[in-house]
Amino acid sequence: MADLRTLIGRCPTVASSSQGGSHRFAVAAGPRLGDDSIHVRCSATYGADTLECDSVLVRIGTTLVVIQEEGNKPGGDRYLHQLAEAALRRYQATA
């Protein structure tokens, strides 16, 4: 998780050569879950269109649980943290 935080800090923007757009990544405030967790904010820009595809990654021991949303308009992640908490509870109950 520390390496992921470092990578995002070093390379926050990635060009998409196949579609002429770019992806921007940032670590955002998120819930503290499991042994470690991180909210990765991603925005993809293609021309005038921008979509967000945020994720919450949760480490529990050696297991990584990833909760990802895809293709939201900016600001569409309002339920991501609640979904991550519910997914983690479900994983812990059924693991």
CYANA upper distance limits for C-alpha pairs under 8 A (distance plus 0.5 A):
  1 MET  CA      5 ARG  CA      6.80
  1 MET  CA     36 ASP  CA      7.92
  1 MET  CA     37 SER  CA      8.08
  1 MET  CA     38 ILE  CA      8.01
  2 ALA  CA      6 THR  CA      6.72
  3 ASP  CA      7 LEU  CA      6.57
  4 LEU  CA      8 ILE  CA      6.69
  5 ARG  CA      9 GLY  CA      6.74
  5 ARG  CA     27 VAL  CA      7.43
  6 THR  CA     10 ARG  CA      6.72
  7 LEU  CA     11 CYS  CA      6.40
  7 LEU  CA     12 PRO  CA      8.38
  8 ILE  CA     12 PRO  CA      5.61
  8 ILE  CA     25 PHE  CA      6.73
  8 ILE  CA     26 ALA  CA      6.69
  8 ILE  CA     27 VAL  CA      7.75
  9 GLY  CA     26 ALA  CA      7.87
 11 CYS  CA     25 PHE  CA      8.46
 12 PRO  CA     24 ARG  CA      5.97
 12 PRO  CA     25 PHE  CA      5.36
 12 PRO  CA     26 ALA  CA      6.85
 13 THR  CA     22 SER  CA      7.34
 13 THR  CA     23 HIS  CA      6.13
 13 THR  CA     24 ARG  CA      4.95
 13 THR  CA     25 PHE  CA      6.82
 14 VAL  CA     22 SER  CA      6.11
 14 VAL  CA     23 HIS  CA      5.67
 14 VAL  CA     24 ARG  CA      6.97
 15 ALA  CA     20 GLY  CA      7.82
 15 ALA  CA     21 GLY  CA      6.61
 15 ALA  CA     22 SER  CA      4.79
 15 ALA  CA     23 HIS  CA      6.84
 16 SER  CA     20 GLY  CA      6.05
 16 SER  CA     21 GLY  CA      5.58
 16 SER  CA     22 SER  CA      5.64
 16 SER  CA     23 HIS  CA      7.66
 17 SER  CA     21 GLY  CA      7.56
 19 GLN  CA     46 TYR  CA      7.85
 20 GLY  CA     46 TYR  CA      7.19
 21 GLY  CA     44 ALA  CA      7.60
 21 GLY  CA     45 THR  CA      5.88
 21 GLY  CA     46 TYR  CA      4.90
 21 GLY  CA     47 GLY  CA      7.29
 22 SER  CA     44 ALA  CA      6.23
 22 SER  CA     45 THR  CA      5.90
 22 SER  CA     46 TYR  CA      7.35
 23 HIS  CA     42 CYS  CA      7.17
 23 HIS  CA     43 SER  CA      6.09
 23 HIS  CA     44 ALA  CA      4.89
 23 HIS  CA     45 THR  CA      6.90
 24 ARG  CA     41 ARG  CA      8.47
 24 ARG  CA     42 CYS  CA      6.00
 24 ARG  CA     43 SER  CA      5.76
 24 ARG  CA     44 ALA  CA      7.01
 25 PHE  CA     40 VAL  CA      7.25
 25 PHE  CA     41 ARG  CA      6.07
 25 PHE  CA     42 CYS  CA      5.10
 25 PHE  CA     43 SER  CA      7.26
 26 ALA  CA     40 VAL  CA      6.35
 26 ALA  CA     41 ARG  CA      5.63
 26 ALA  CA     42 CYS  CA      7.15
 27 VAL  CA     38 ILE  CA      7.49
 27 VAL  CA     39 HIS  CA      6.34
 27 VAL  CA     40 VAL  CA      5.37
 27 VAL  CA     41 ARG  CA      6.52
 28 ALA  CA     38 ILE  CA      8.10
 28 ALA  CA     39 HIS  CA      5.84
 28 ALA  CA     40 VAL  CA      6.59
 28 ALA  CA     41 ARG  CA      6.62
 29 ALA  CA     38 ILE  CA      8.41
 29 ALA  CA     39 HIS  CA      6.94
 30 GLY  CA     37 SER  CA      8.46
 30 GLY  CA     38 ILE  CA      7.10
 30 GLY  CA     39 HIS  CA      5.83
 30 GLY  CA     56 VAL  CA      8.22
 30 GLY  CA     81 HIS  CA      7.30
 31 PRO  CA     37 SER  CA      7.88
 31 PRO  CA     38 ILE  CA      8.39
 31 PRO  CA     39 HIS  CA      8.36
 31 PRO  CA     81 HIS  CA      6.91
 31 PRO  CA     85 GLU  CA      8.47
 32 ARG  CA     36 ASP  CA      7.42
 32 ARG  CA     37 SER  CA      6.40
 32 ARG  CA     38 ILE  CA      8.38
 33 LEU  CA     37 SER  CA      6.06
 33 LEU  CA     58 VAL  CA      6.74
 33 LEU  CA     59 ARG  CA      8.49
 33 LEU  CA     85 GLU  CA      7.98
 34 GLY  CA     58 VAL  CA      6.45
 34 GLY  CA     59 ARG  CA      6.31
 34 GLY  CA     60 ILE  CA      5.63
 35 ASP  CA     58 VAL  CA      7.95
 35 ASP  CA     59 ARG  CA      6.12
 35 ASP  CA     60 ILE  CA      5.73
 35 ASP  CA     61 GLY  CA      7.24
 36 ASP  CA     58 VAL  CA      6.42
 36 ASP  CA     59 ARG  CA      5.74
 36 ASP  CA     60 ILE  CA      7.70
 37 SER  CA     56 VAL  CA      7.48
 37 SER  CA     57 LEU  CA      5.97
 37 SER  CA     58 VAL  CA      4.81
 37 SER  CA     59 ARG  CA      6.60
 38 ILE  CA     56 VAL  CA      6.16
 38 ILE  CA     57 LEU  CA      5.86
 38 ILE  CA     58 VAL  CA      7.19
 39 HIS  CA     54 ASP  CA      7.74
 39 HIS  CA     55 SER  CA      6.27
 39 HIS  CA     56 VAL  CA      4.90
 39 HIS  CA     57 LEU  CA      6.99
 40 VAL  CA     54 ASP  CA      6.21
 40 VAL  CA     55 SER  CA      5.74
 40 VAL  CA     56 VAL  CA      6.69
 40 VAL  CA     57 LEU  CA      8.26
 41 ARG  CA     52 GLU  CA      7.96
 41 ARG  CA     53 CYS  CA      7.45
 41 ARG  CA     54 ASP  CA      5.08
 41 ARG  CA     55 SER  CA      7.14
 42 CYS  CA     52 GLU  CA      6.06
 42 CYS  CA     53 CYS  CA      5.77
 42 CYS  CA     54 ASP  CA      5.79
 42 CYS  CA     55 SER  CA      8.49
 43 SER  CA     50 THR  CA      7.04
 43 SER  CA     51 LEU  CA      6.09
 43 SER  CA     52 GLU  CA      4.82
 43 SER  CA     53 CYS  CA      6.77
 43 SER  CA     54 ASP  CA      8.33
 44 ALA  CA     50 THR  CA      6.02
 44 ALA  CA     51 LEU  CA      5.78
 44 ALA  CA     52 GLU  CA      6.72
 44 ALA  CA     53 CYS  CA      8.28
 45 THR  CA     49 ASP  CA      6.20
 45 THR  CA     50 THR  CA      4.93
 45 THR  CA     51 LEU  CA      7.12
 46 TYR  CA     50 THR  CA      6.98
 50 THR  CA     73 LYS  CA      7.35
 50 THR  CA     74 PRO  CA      7.67
 51 LEU  CA     71 GLY  CA      5.73
 51 LEU  CA     72 ASN  CA      5.92
 51 LEU  CA     73 LYS  CA      5.60
 51 LEU  CA     74 PRO  CA      6.81
 52 GLU  CA     70 GLU  CA      7.31
 52 GLU  CA     71 GLY  CA      6.02
 52 GLU  CA     72 ASN  CA      5.58
 52 GLU  CA     73 LYS  CA      6.55
 52 GLU  CA     74 PRO  CA      6.37
 52 GLU  CA     76 GLY  CA      8.22
 53 CYS  CA     68 GLN  CA      7.50
 53 CYS  CA     69 GLU  CA      5.86
 53 CYS  CA     70 GLU  CA      4.98
 53 CYS  CA     71 GLY  CA      5.99
 53 CYS  CA     72 ASN  CA      6.99
 54 ASP  CA     68 GLN  CA      6.53
 54 ASP  CA     69 GLU  CA      6.18
 54 ASP  CA     70 GLU  CA      7.60
 54 ASP  CA     77 ASP  CA      7.68
 55 SER  CA     66 VAL  CA      7.30
 55 SER  CA     67 ILE  CA      6.00
 55 SER  CA     68 GLN  CA      4.73
 55 SER  CA     69 GLU  CA      6.76
 55 SER  CA     80 LEU  CA      8.32
 56 VAL  CA     66 VAL  CA      6.40
 56 VAL  CA     67 ILE  CA      5.72
 56 VAL  CA     68 GLN  CA      7.01
 56 VAL  CA     80 LEU  CA      8.25
 56 VAL  CA     81 HIS  CA      8.08
 56 VAL  CA     84 ALA  CA      7.13
 57 LEU  CA     64 LEU  CA      7.26
 57 LEU  CA     65 VAL  CA      6.30
 57 LEU  CA     66 VAL  CA      5.05
 57 LEU  CA     67 ILE  CA      6.88
 58 VAL  CA     64 LEU  CA      6.16
 58 VAL  CA     65 VAL  CA      5.60
 58 VAL  CA     66 VAL  CA      6.88
 59 ARG  CA     63 THR  CA      6.19
 59 ARG  CA     64 LEU  CA      5.09
 59 ARG  CA     65 VAL  CA      6.88
 60 ILE  CA     64 LEU  CA      6.89
 60 ILE  CA     65 VAL  CA      8.29
 65 VAL  CA     88 LEU  CA      8.00
 67 ILE  CA     80 LEU  CA      8.47
 67 ILE  CA     83 LEU  CA      8.21
 67 ILE  CA     84 ALA  CA      6.36
 67 ILE  CA     87 ALA  CA      8.04
 69 GLU  CA     77 ASP  CA      8.13
 69 GLU  CA     80 LEU  CA      7.84
 72 ASN  CA     76 GLY  CA      5.80
 72 ASN  CA     77 ASP  CA      7.71
 79 TYR  CA     83 LEU  CA      6.57
 80 LEU  CA     84 ALA  CA      6.55
 81 HIS  CA     85 GLU  CA      6.73
 82 GLN  CA     86 ALA  CA      6.74
 83 LEU  CA     87 ALA  CA      6.49
 84 ALA  CA     88 LEU  CA      6.57
 85 GLU  CA     89 ARG  CA      6.76
 86 ALA  CA     90 ARG  CA      6.69
 87 ALA  CA     91 TYR  CA      6.58
 88 LEU  CA     92 GLN  CA      6.60
 89 ARG  CA     93 ALA  CA      6.65
 90 ARG  CA     94 THR  CA      6.67
 91 TYR  CA     95 ALA  CA      5.87
